[in-house]
Amino acid sequence: MTFGILTAKRIRSQVADNFGNFNIQNVTNLELADINSDKAFGTLLKYNDKLNKKTDAYIQCALLYMILIGQCRVHNQHEMTDLI
């Protein structure tokens, strides 16, 4: 299990709210003291314009952290979802 410190999360979307234990810089940037596979946080997304059901929605999230030997790492997650 990897243990990360000095953790920051950035999501590229319109964020309505975040859930969990963290420090909030702004609605899209979160800071966590540490992260491991047992920790969780959630993000509620919003979109105010009309959606075209013939297209897909894309969400991108990045988690930046440092492991205990001082190496910086980035975990990117890209999601595509169909609009219902």
Order of alpha helices (4+ residues) and beta strands (2+ residues): beta-beta-beta-beta-beta-beta-beta
